[in-house]
Every structure is written in C-alpha cells, then in structure tokens.
Amino acid sequence: MRILSIHNNYQIRGGEDESTQAEANLLKANGNQVDIYQDSNERVASLNQVHLASTTIWSTEAYQIVKQKLRTHPTDIVHVQNFFPLISPSVYYAAKSEGVPVVQTLRNYRLICPNGLFFRSDRICEDCLGKFVPYPGVIHACYRENRAASAITATMLTLHRMARTWVNQVDIFITLSQFARQKFIEAGWSEDRIIVKPNFVYPDPGVGSGEGGYALFVGRLSVEKGLDVLIDAWQNLRQPVPLKIVGDGPLVPRVQAAAEKLPHIQWLGRRPLPEVYKLMGEAMVLIFPSKWYETFGRVAVEAFAKGTPVIASNLGAIAELVEDGRTGLRFKPSDPISLAEQVESLISHPEKLPQMRREARAEFEAKYTAQQNYEQLKSIYQLVLSKP
C-alpha cells in the first residue's frame, strides 16, 4: 500500500509531530510505501498577513504539490495529519480530484475550536462548540492571542463549513480517544465517520525499575498543561517529595522560581527522548496535571510502557487513559490540594506501587503497542478503500 502523509509541523516539536513520525515509521516497517509532504510553521514569520490569510483558507501551492505527487506516484490513501495553517484544506480537494480517498486524524480540536484547545483565560471554554460561525473565538482573540489571526482561522472554518468540505472531501476521521470523538459528535459531526485509534509507543522502551523515589512531569511548560497546579500542589505537600520537571515553554520563569524556593523541585529543561524514558522508568510516579481537554495523553502511555503509574487530572482523554486505583490515581482538575492529597496517598501506601507498576505495563501491552496500532490503522485504510 502507498500512503501520502501530510503534516504541518510546529515551530516547537511536540507530541503531535512525534506521533506523526512514529506512525510513518510504523507503516514503513510493515512494508508500506510512505511519501511525506510537510510544511513548517517556521515559514509563518516570512509571510505577510494577506498571504498568510489566503494560504490558511486555500493554499494553491499545496494543492498543486499534492496533485503532482499523486500523478507521479499512484497512491492508495492520502492521510492528513495536520493541515493548519500553511497547507490548508485544499489538499483534500487535490486528492479527490485524483480519485484518492482521504483520512484525517483529528489531533486537536481545531476544526471545532479556533485555538484547538477548548481553553482560554485559564479555564475550559466551549463557546464555539456547535456554532457554524465561531465568532467568540474572534472576540476573545483565541488563536495566538491575536484577533486578526483568530479572524483568519474562523473564516477558514466558516468557509469550509459552507462548502461542506469536512462532509464531502474526507472519507474517515480518526480521533485519539473516545472523549475527543464525543466532542466532535457534540459539534454536529456524523458519528459513523469518526473512528477512535489511539497513539502508541514505538519502539517499546522497556520496563524501568521505579526505584528513583521521585515524581516526574514531562511536557510543555504552559498554563493549559497545569504547571501552576503542579507547583502549588508541591508547596502544599506535608511531606516533601522530590519532583523532576522536564520540558520548556512560557512558564519557565515560574518553574525556575519554584525550583529556587523549594529544594525538592528540580527543573531539567529539555532532554533527549532516551534520557526522558530513563527518567520515566526510574520515577515513582508521573504527574499529568492538564487543565484542558487533552485529546490523548502520549506522555502517560510512555510512562505505562516503562511500568510507571500516573496521577492525572480527572478531565478529558487523560481521565479515560488512567484507571483510578489500578494504573494510577485521578485528582480534581485544577485543584492543587486534590493533587497533593493523591500524591500523599500514594507515598503513604508504598505497598500498592508494585501492583500499580505491573498494571500500568499491562495496560500498555493491551492497548498501546505498535503492532496493535498498525492492525487498527490497516483496518481503517481497508475500510476506506472498500467504500464505493
């Protein structure tokens, strides 16, 4: 099978980019031919606002590139991972013009929320959910805190809704969790065209020892990821617990200040993936304090692969991944006292940790291995190809 994978990379490489690359590698490892068409947000700064607006709505360049690729190399499936903002929905039309079916993975909520997160002003926001014209996102400057950029995004969404692009130009949508699927259904999307296929970890990093005696956070240091909740929770712990924080982002100054104030907090900055996996494997527990509706929780699944339980917000897809009392614990979202209580509960019952570690690894083996994921993806492709 030959697949054209399309992806608009971010300036800061993150879980979405890693998951997309892992999927391409997995397809290749199973004997498929994978062509890549990608663009990078690093180009955004070089475009004037008029050009960026027109490209976001309809990129003639991307349309022609995809059309030429499909004519040069007969392709079975076009799999769009992310088209925003430089590639645009024009690539769907290019694929359809060449008779090639289209699969779109919904890695965020962009098609029903201008900022893609359902999060603004430090809280969950569903003001645009179900609205044909997502005008609240413009009023609140939800995309990049810029009203003009938000207006461009809202215009793209509205025009393609009018053109029924999501209905007529895409054969199947993939969400990463049941929670994300339900949000798109709430927005009015047809449930029979949305299939859940989670992310996975490839290659398997192997089980760690869990003997490091510390808690670990891995991710972007930003408000929606709950760094403020994490730091406040550690300030409320009655018994100090070592905490290692891995990542970079806008809240670096707050993390640095916390590390200076509390000697049991250590900020490690960015680390290469092998080192992150080592830290995960030795950690007592991974903390996942997100305040937004995560569409998945790749870091949690990586922790499961290492046999490390997770303490997570009882919110969004991450609550779906972590089974309270078995593969980890859940706490009240945005509540540092609740998080501190769960941390203290875990360390006060160390006899529960070995079983939790076994269950976390068993969860990975049952749901998130590469081969299982490949079989799911292959089934989705076969379903699309079998459509008349």
C-alpha positions as CSV (number, residue, x, y, z in Angstrom):
1,M,0.0,0.0,0.0
2,R,1.2,3.5,-0.8
3,I,0.3,6.4,1.5
4,L,0.9,10.1,1.2
5,S,1.2,11.5,4.8
6,I,0.6,15.3,5.1
7,H,1.6,17.3,8.1
8,N,2.1,20.9,9.0
9,N,4.9,20.9,11.6
10,Y,5.1,23.2,14.6
11,Q,8.0,25.5,15.4
12,I,8.4,23.7,18.7
13,R,8.5,20.0,18.2
14,G,5.9,18.2,20.4
15,G,3.9,15.1,20.9
16,E,1.8,15.6,17.7
17,D,4.9,15.7,15.5
18,E,6.5,12.7,17.2
19,S,3.3,10.7,16.9
20,T,3.0,11.5,13.2
21,Q,6.6,10.5,12.6
22,A,6.2,7.3,14.6
23,E,3.1,6.4,12.5
24,A,5.0,6.9,9.3
25,N,7.9,4.7,10.6
26,L,5.4,2.0,11.7
27,L,3.8,1.9,8.2
28,K,7.2,1.6,6.6
29,A,8.3,-1.1,9.0
30,N,5.3,-3.1,7.9
31,G,6.2,-3.0,4.2
32,N,4.1,0.1,3.1
33,Q,5.5,2.9,1.0
34,V,5.0,6.2,2.7
35,D,5.6,9.6,1.0
36,I,5.7,12.7,3.1
37,Y,4.5,16.2,2.3
38,Q,5.1,18.6,5.1
39,D,5.5,22.3,5.8
40,S,6.7,24.1,8.9
41,N,5.3,27.0,10.9
42,E,8.8,28.5,10.8
43,R,7.7,30.0,7.4
44,V,4.8,31.9,9.0
45,A,7.1,34.8,10.0
46,S,8.2,35.3,6.4
47,L,4.6,35.7,5.1
48,N,2.6,39.0,5.1
49,Q,-0.8,38.8,6.7
50,V,-2.7,38.9,3.4
51,H,-0.7,36.0,2.0
52,L,-1.0,34.0,5.3
53,A,-4.8,34.6,5.4
54,S,-5.3,33.4,1.8
55,T,-2.9,30.4,2.3
56,T,-4.8,29.3,5.5
57,I,-8.1,29.3,3.7
58,W,-6.8,27.8,0.4
59,S,-3.2,27.0,-0.5
60,T,-2.9,26.8,-4.2
61,E,0.8,25.8,-3.7
62,A,-0.2,22.8,-1.5
63,Y,-3.0,21.9,-3.9
64,Q,-0.6,21.7,-6.9
65,I,2.1,19.9,-4.9
66,V,-0.2,17.2,-3.7
67,K,-1.8,16.8,-7.2
68,Q,1.6,16.4,-8.8
69,K,2.7,13.9,-6.2
70,L,-0.4,11.8,-6.8
71,R,0.1,11.9,-10.5
72,T,3.7,11.0,-10.3
73,H,3.3,8.2,-7.8
74,P,-0.1,6.3,-7.8
75,T,-1.2,6.4,-4.2
76,D,-3.9,4.4,-2.3
77,I,-4.5,6.8,0.6
78,V,-3.9,10.4,1.5
79,H,-3.6,10.6,5.2
80,V,-3.8,14.2,6.5
81,Q,-2.3,14.6,10.0
82,N,-2.5,18.4,10.2
83,F,-3.0,21.0,7.5
84,F,-3.1,24.2,9.6
85,P,-2.1,26.9,8.8
86,L,0.2,26.6,5.7
87,I,-1.1,23.5,3.9
88,S,-4.9,24.2,4.2
89,P,-7.9,22.0,3.3
90,S,-7.0,22.4,-0.4
91,V,-5.1,19.2,-0.2
92,Y,-8.4,17.3,0.3
93,Y,-9.6,18.6,-3.0
94,A,-6.3,17.7,-4.7
95,A,-6.7,14.1,-3.5
96,K,-10.3,13.9,-4.6
97,S,-9.5,15.3,-8.0
98,E,-7.1,12.4,-8.5
99,G,-9.6,9.9,-7.1
100,V,-7.6,9.1,-3.9
101,P,-9.6,8.7,-0.7
102,V,-8.7,10.9,2.3
103,V,-8.3,10.1,6.0
104,Q,-7.9,12.9,8.5
105,T,-6.5,12.4,12.0
106,L,-8.0,14.9,14.5
107,R,-5.0,15.5,16.8
108,N,-6.6,18.6,18.3
109,Y,-10.0,20.4,18.3
110,R,-9.1,23.0,15.6
111,L,-12.0,22.2,13.3
112,I,-14.5,23.0,16.0
113,C,-12.5,25.5,18.2
114,P,-10.3,28.2,16.7
115,N,-7.4,27.7,19.2
116,G,-7.8,24.0,19.0
117,L,-7.8,23.5,22.8
118,F,-11.3,24.5,24.2
119,F,-9.2,26.5,26.7
120,R,-8.8,30.3,27.3
121,S,-8.3,32.7,30.2
122,D,-7.1,29.7,32.3
123,R,-10.3,27.8,32.0
124,I,-12.2,25.3,29.8
125,C,-14.2,27.2,27.1
126,E,-16.8,25.7,24.8
127,D,-18.2,29.0,23.5
128,C,-17.6,28.0,19.8
129,L,-18.8,24.4,20.2
130,G,-21.6,23.8,17.7
131,K,-21.6,27.4,16.3
132,F,-21.5,27.5,12.5
133,V,-19.5,30.8,12.7
134,P,-17.1,30.6,15.6
135,Y,-17.3,34.3,16.3
136,P,-16.5,34.0,20.1
137,G,-13.0,32.9,19.1
138,V,-12.5,36.1,17.2
139,I,-14.0,38.3,20.0
140,H,-11.6,36.7,22.6
141,A,-8.6,36.5,20.2
142,C,-8.3,32.8,21.0
143,Y,-5.7,31.9,18.3
144,R,-2.3,33.2,19.3
145,E,-4.0,35.9,21.4
146,N,-4.3,37.8,18.1
147,R,-7.7,39.0,16.9
148,A,-6.6,39.2,13.2
149,A,-5.1,35.7,13.3
150,S,-8.3,34.4,15.1
151,A,-10.4,36.0,12.4
152,I,-8.4,34.2,9.7
153,T,-8.9,30.9,11.4
154,A,-12.6,31.5,12.0
155,T,-13.0,32.5,8.3
156,M,-11.3,29.3,7.2
157,L,-13.6,27.2,9.3
158,T,-16.7,29.0,8.3
159,L,-16.0,29.0,4.5
160,H,-15.2,25.3,4.5
161,R,-18.3,24.5,6.5
162,M,-20.3,26.4,3.9
163,A,-18.5,24.3,1.2
164,R,-19.2,21.1,3.2
165,T,-15.5,20.3,3.0
166,W,-15.5,18.1,6.1
167,V,-18.5,16.2,4.8
168,N,-17.7,15.7,1.1
169,Q,-13.9,15.7,0.9
170,V,-12.8,13.4,3.8
171,D,-13.8,9.8,4.0
172,I,-12.9,8.9,7.6
173,F,-11.8,10.9,10.6
174,I,-9.6,9.4,13.3
175,T,-9.7,10.7,16.9
176,L,-7.2,9.6,19.5
177,S,-9.8,8.9,22.3
178,Q,-13.5,8.4,22.9
179,F,-13.6,11.7,24.7
180,A,-12.4,13.6,21.6
181,R,-14.7,11.6,19.4
182,Q,-17.7,12.7,21.6
183,K,-16.7,16.3,21.4
184,F,-16.9,16.2,17.6
185,I,-20.2,14.5,17.7
186,E,-21.5,17.2,20.1
187,A,-20.4,19.7,17.4
188,G,-22.7,18.0,14.9
189,W,-20.3,15.6,13.1
190,S,-21.6,12.3,11.9
191,E,-20.6,9.6,14.4
192,D,-20.4,6.9,11.8
193,R,-17.4,8.7,10.1
194,I,-15.3,9.1,13.2
195,I,-13.1,6.1,14.4
196,V,-11.0,6.0,17.5
197,K,-7.4,4.9,17.2
198,P,-5.0,5.9,20.0
199,N,-1.4,6.8,19.8
200,F,1.2,4.3,20.6
201,V,4.8,3.9,21.7
202,Y,7.3,2.6,19.1
203,P,9.8,1.1,19.7
204,D,8.9,-0.3,23.1
205,P,11.3,1.4,25.6
206,G,11.1,-1.5,28.1
207,V,10.2,-1.6,31.7
208,G,12.1,0.6,34.2
209,S,13.0,0.0,37.9
210,G,10.8,2.6,39.5
211,E,13.4,2.9,42.3
212,G,14.3,6.6,41.8
213,G,12.0,7.8,44.6
214,Y,10.8,10.9,42.7
215,A,7.8,12.2,40.9
216,L,8.2,13.3,37.3
217,F,6.5,15.8,35.0
218,V,7.2,15.8,31.2
219,G,5.7,18.2,28.8
220,R,5.3,21.8,27.7
221,L,5.6,24.3,30.5
222,S,2.4,26.2,29.8
223,V,-0.8,27.1,31.6
224,E,-3.0,24.6,29.9
225,K,-0.6,21.8,31.0
226,G,-1.3,22.6,34.6
227,L,2.2,23.7,35.7
228,D,0.7,26.2,38.2
229,V,-1.4,23.4,39.7
230,L,1.7,21.1,39.9
231,I,3.8,23.8,41.7
232,D,1.0,24.8,44.1
233,A,0.4,21.1,44.9
234,W,4.1,20.7,45.8
235,Q,4.0,23.7,48.0
236,N,1.1,22.1,49.9
237,L,2.7,18.7,50.5
238,R,3.1,17.9,54.2
239,Q,5.9,15.5,53.4
240,P,8.4,16.8,50.7
241,V,8.6,14.5,47.6
242,P,11.4,15.1,45.0
243,L,9.9,16.4,41.8
244,K,11.8,16.5,38.5
245,I,10.3,18.7,35.7
246,V,11.3,18.1,32.1
247,G,10.3,20.5,29.4
248,D,10.4,24.0,28.1
249,G,7.8,26.8,27.5
250,P,6.4,30.1,28.6
251,L,6.2,29.2,32.3
252,V,10.0,28.6,32.6
253,P,10.4,31.6,34.9
254,R,7.7,30.3,37.3
255,V,9.3,26.8,37.3
256,Q,12.8,28.3,37.9
257,A,11.4,30.3,40.8
258,A,9.8,27.3,42.4
259,A,13.0,25.3,42.0
260,E,14.9,28.0,43.8
261,K,12.3,28.2,46.6
262,L,11.8,24.5,47.1
263,P,14.9,22.4,47.1
264,H,12.9,19.2,46.3
265,I,11.9,20.6,42.9
266,Q,14.4,20.3,40.0
267,W,13.9,21.7,36.5
268,L,15.9,19.7,33.9
269,G,14.9,21.7,30.8
270,R,14.6,19.7,27.6
271,R,16.1,16.3,27.4
272,P,16.6,13.8,24.6
273,L,14.0,11.1,24.4
274,P,16.3,8.2,25.6
275,E,17.0,10.3,28.7
276,V,13.3,11.0,29.2
277,Y,12.5,7.3,29.0
278,K,15.2,6.6,31.6
279,L,13.8,9.2,33.9
280,M,10.3,7.8,33.4
281,G,11.4,4.3,34.2
282,E,13.1,5.3,37.4
283,A,10.3,7.6,38.6
284,M,7.9,6.5,41.3
285,V,5.0,8.2,39.5
286,L,4.4,10.5,36.5
287,I,2.2,13.6,37.2
288,F,-0.2,14.7,34.4
289,P,-1.9,17.9,35.7
290,S,-3.5,19.2,32.5
291,K,-6.3,21.8,32.7
292,W,-7.5,21.4,29.1
293,Y,-9.4,18.6,27.3
294,E,-6.4,16.6,26.2
295,T,-7.2,14.6,23.0
296,F,-4.9,11.9,24.2
297,G,-2.0,11.7,26.7
298,R,1.1,10.4,24.9
299,V,3.3,11.0,27.9
300,A,1.1,8.9,30.1
301,V,1.2,6.0,27.7
302,E,5.0,6.3,27.5
303,A,5.0,6.1,31.3
304,F,2.8,2.9,31.2
305,A,5.3,1.4,28.7
306,K,8.0,1.9,31.4
307,G,5.7,0.5,34.1
308,T,5.2,3.8,35.8
309,P,1.8,4.7,37.2
310,V,0.3,8.2,36.5
311,I,-1.5,10.7,38.7
312,A,-3.7,12.7,36.3
313,S,-6.5,15.3,36.1
314,N,-9.9,13.7,36.0
315,L,-10.6,15.6,32.8
316,G,-10.7,14.9,29.1
317,A,-8.9,12.0,27.4
318,I,-6.3,11.6,30.1
319,A,-9.1,10.5,32.6
320,E,-10.0,7.9,30.0
321,L,-6.5,6.6,29.9
322,V,-5.8,6.4,33.7
323,E,-7.9,3.9,35.7
324,D,-8.1,5.2,39.2
325,G,-6.5,2.8,41.7
326,R,-5.2,0.5,39.0
327,T,-2.8,2.3,36.6
328,G,-2.6,5.4,38.7
329,L,-4.8,7.9,40.5
330,R,-7.0,10.8,39.4
331,F,-7.5,14.2,41.1
332,K,-10.0,17.0,40.8
333,P,-8.9,19.2,37.8
334,S,-7.2,22.5,38.5
335,D,-7.2,21.7,42.3
336,P,-3.6,21.6,43.8
337,I,-5.0,20.4,47.2
338,S,-6.6,17.4,45.5
339,L,-3.4,16.6,43.6
340,A,-1.3,16.9,46.8
341,E,-3.7,14.6,48.6
342,Q,-3.3,11.9,45.8
343,V,0.5,12.2,45.9
344,E,0.5,11.8,49.7
345,S,-1.9,8.9,49.4
346,L,0.4,7.1,47.0
347,I,3.6,7.7,49.1
348,S,1.8,6.6,52.3
349,H,0.9,3.3,50.7
350,P,4.1,2.2,49.1
351,E,2.9,-1.4,49.1
352,K,0.5,-0.5,46.3
353,L,3.2,0.7,43.9
354,P,4.5,-2.7,42.7
355,Q,1.0,-3.8,41.6
356,M,0.3,-0.4,40.0
357,R,3.5,-0.7,38.0
358,R,2.5,-4.2,36.8
359,E,-0.9,-2.9,35.8
360,A,0.5,0.2,34.0
361,R,2.7,-2.1,31.9
362,A,-0.2,-4.5,31.3
363,E,-2.3,-1.5,30.1
364,F,0.4,-0.6,27.6
365,E,0.7,-4.1,26.3
366,A,-3.1,-4.5,26.0
367,K,-3.7,-1.2,24.1
368,Y,-0.8,0.8,23.0
369,T,1.8,-1.4,21.3
370,A,3.0,-0.7,17.8
371,Q,1.6,-3.9,16.2
372,Q,-1.8,-3.4,17.7
373,N,-1.9,0.1,16.4
374,Y,-0.8,-1.0,12.9
375,E,-3.6,-3.5,12.7
376,Q,-6.1,-0.8,13.7
377,L,-4.7,1.6,11.1
378,K,-4.6,-1.0,8.4
379,S,-8.3,-1.8,9.1
380,I,-9.2,1.8,8.8
381,Y,-7.4,2.1,5.4
382,Q,-9.1,-1.1,4.2
383,L,-12.5,0.3,5.3
384,V,-11.9,3.5,3.3
385,L,-10.6,1.6,0.2
386,S,-13.7,-0.7,0.3
387,K,-16.1,2.2,0.0
388,P,-17.8,2.5,-3.4
